[in-house]
Amino acid sequence: MSSSAQPTALTDLQNRLVEEFGNLYESYGFKRLKGLIVGLVLTQSEPVSLDDITTLLDRSKGPISSAVRELASIGIIRKVNGPVARRDYYEADENLFYNNFRHNMDIVRKNRRIAERYLQRLSSSSDGNKDYAVMEENLEQMRAFYTLMESFYADFSEQWEKVRNQEFGADRA
């Protein structure tokens, strides 16, 4: 987008995609605004500034700035150079979907570690609390579930690398 021009309003199709991403992120328990921003950058052929995002989404700059920083920190969007120096511009990271997947994988690992940590605490406890047996069974199931999920994610990562290299070219990490 040019430095002096107002961003072009979203088409109906673009707006529907942006809204759909907002709804999707919200359904996963994330802030709806993050989904709106991801949807927006996916609709744009050029990087967008914070001011552009604010205008196009008709939102306040503070929450947008915060959401953009969080999305950039996990590789969903990335900061790039734009037409105006000393202004931050953003676009979808070329590995947005894989980076989102990796973020989800981190959550899976955290869940497995929680189960393992509390199983270890239970094994060292000689309290004799009858609820501990149920707690231990639930934590064993949790650990097994997330361990299996980790193996599926690892297999998926390998398959994605092959597909990405074949269909979208190598050199994308």
C-alpha positions as CSV (number, residue, x, y, z in Angstrom):
1,M,0.0,0.0,0.0
2,S,1.3,3.4,-0.8
3,S,2.5,5.7,1.9
4,S,-0.1,8.4,1.4
5,A,-3.1,6.4,0.1
6,Q,-5.8,5.1,2.3
7,P,-6.0,1.3,2.2
8,T,-8.5,0.0,-0.3
9,A,-11.6,-1.3,1.4
10,L,-12.0,-5.0,1.6
11,T,-14.2,-6.7,-1.0
12,D,-17.1,-8.7,0.3
13,L,-15.1,-12.0,-0.3
14,Q,-12.1,-10.6,1.5
15,N,-14.2,-9.4,4.4
16,R,-15.9,-12.8,4.7
17,L,-12.6,-14.6,4.8
18,V,-11.3,-12.1,7.5
19,E,-14.5,-12.7,9.6
20,E,-14.2,-16.4,9.1
21,F,-10.6,-16.4,10.5
22,G,-11.8,-14.2,13.4
23,N,-14.5,-16.8,14.2
24,L,-12.1,-19.7,13.8
25,Y,-9.5,-18.3,16.2
26,E,-12.3,-17.4,18.7
27,S,-13.7,-21.0,18.5
28,Y,-10.2,-22.3,19.5
29,G,-10.2,-20.0,22.5
30,F,-7.9,-17.3,21.1
31,K,-8.6,-13.6,20.8
32,R,-10.9,-13.0,17.8
33,L,-8.7,-10.0,16.8
34,K,-5.8,-12.3,16.1
35,G,-7.8,-14.3,13.7
36,L,-9.1,-11.1,12.0
37,I,-5.5,-10.0,11.5
38,V,-4.4,-13.3,10.1
39,G,-7.3,-13.3,7.7
40,L,-6.5,-9.8,6.7
41,V,-2.9,-10.4,5.9
42,L,-3.9,-13.5,3.9
43,T,-6.1,-11.3,1.7
44,Q,-3.4,-8.6,0.9
45,S,-1.0,-8.7,-2.0
46,E,1.2,-6.1,-0.3
47,P,2.4,-5.8,3.3
48,V,0.1,-3.8,5.5
49,S,1.1,-1.2,8.2
50,L,-0.4,-1.1,11.6
51,D,-2.4,1.9,10.4
52,D,-3.7,-0.1,7.5
53,I,-4.7,-2.9,9.7
54,T,-6.4,-0.5,12.1
55,T,-8.3,1.1,9.3
56,L,-9.3,-2.1,7.4
57,L,-10.5,-3.8,10.6
58,D,-12.0,-0.6,12.1
59,R,-10.3,-1.3,15.4
60,S,-8.1,0.6,17.9
61,K,-4.4,0.7,17.3
62,G,-3.4,-0.5,20.9
63,P,-5.0,-3.9,20.8
64,I,-3.9,-4.4,17.1
65,S,-0.3,-3.6,18.0
66,S,-0.3,-6.1,20.8
67,A,-2.0,-8.8,18.8
68,V,0.5,-8.2,15.9
69,R,3.5,-8.6,18.2
70,E,2.1,-11.9,19.6
71,L,1.4,-13.2,16.1
72,A,4.9,-12.2,14.9
73,S,6.5,-13.8,17.9
74,I,5.2,-17.3,16.9
75,G,5.8,-16.9,13.2
76,I,2.2,-16.4,12.0
77,I,3.0,-13.0,10.5
78,R,6.3,-11.3,10.0
79,K,7.5,-7.7,10.0
80,V,8.8,-6.5,6.6
81,N,10.0,-3.3,5.0
82,G,7.4,-1.1,3.5
83,P,7.2,2.1,1.5
84,V,7.5,4.4,4.6
85,A,10.6,4.2,6.7
86,R,10.1,4.0,10.5
87,R,6.8,2.3,10.0
88,D,6.2,-1.3,10.7
89,Y,4.6,-3.4,7.9
90,Y,3.4,-7.0,8.1
91,E,2.5,-9.9,5.9
92,A,1.7,-13.5,6.4
93,D,4.8,-15.6,7.2
94,E,5.5,-18.0,4.3
95,N,5.3,-20.8,6.9
96,L,2.3,-19.5,8.7
97,F,0.4,-22.8,8.8
98,Y,3.4,-24.9,9.8
99,N,4.4,-22.4,12.5
100,N,0.8,-22.5,13.8
101,F,1.1,-26.3,13.8
102,R,4.4,-26.1,15.7
103,H,2.8,-23.8,18.3
104,N,0.0,-26.4,18.8
105,M,2.7,-29.0,19.1
106,D,4.3,-27.0,22.0
107,I,0.9,-27.1,23.8
108,V,0.7,-30.9,23.3
109,R,4.2,-31.2,24.8
110,K,3.3,-29.0,27.8
111,N,0.2,-31.2,28.4
112,R,2.3,-34.4,28.4
113,R,4.9,-32.8,30.7
114,I,2.1,-31.8,33.2
115,A,0.9,-35.4,33.3
116,E,4.5,-36.7,33.8
117,R,5.3,-34.1,36.5
118,Y,2.2,-35.0,38.5
119,L,2.6,-38.7,38.0
120,Q,6.0,-38.4,39.5
121,R,4.7,-36.4,42.4
122,L,2.0,-39.1,43.0
123,S,4.6,-41.8,43.0
124,S,6.6,-40.1,45.7
125,S,3.5,-39.5,47.8
126,S,2.6,-42.0,50.4
127,D,-0.5,-40.1,51.5
128,G,-2.9,-43.1,50.9
129,N,-5.5,-40.7,49.6
130,K,-8.1,-42.8,47.7
131,D,-8.6,-40.0,45.1
132,Y,-5.0,-40.4,44.1
133,A,-5.7,-43.7,42.4
134,V,-8.3,-42.1,40.1
135,M,-6.0,-39.1,39.6
136,E,-3.1,-41.4,38.7
137,E,-5.3,-43.3,36.2
138,N,-6.5,-40.0,34.6
139,L,-2.9,-38.7,34.4
140,E,-1.7,-42.0,32.8
141,Q,-4.4,-41.7,30.2
142,M,-3.4,-38.0,29.6
143,R,0.3,-38.9,29.2
144,A,-0.5,-41.8,26.8
145,F,-2.8,-39.5,24.8
146,Y,-0.4,-36.7,24.4
147,T,2.6,-39.0,23.8
148,L,0.7,-40.6,20.9
149,M,-0.3,-37.2,19.6
150,E,3.3,-36.1,19.6
151,S,4.2,-39.1,17.5
152,F,1.4,-38.3,15.0
153,Y,2.7,-34.7,14.9
154,A,6.2,-35.9,14.3
155,D,5.0,-38.1,11.4
156,F,2.9,-35.2,10.0
157,S,5.9,-32.9,10.1
158,E,7.9,-35.3,8.0
159,Q,5.1,-35.7,5.5
160,W,4.6,-32.0,5.3
161,E,8.3,-31.4,4.6
162,K,8.0,-33.8,1.6
163,V,4.8,-32.2,0.3
164,R,6.1,-28.6,0.8
165,N,9.3,-29.4,-1.0
166,Q,7.6,-31.1,-3.9
167,E,4.7,-28.7,-4.4
168,F,6.0,-25.4,-3.0
169,G,9.7,-25.6,-3.5
170,A,12.5,-26.3,-1.1
171,D,14.3,-23.7,1.0
172,R,11.3,-22.9,3.2
173,A,12.0,-23.6,6.8
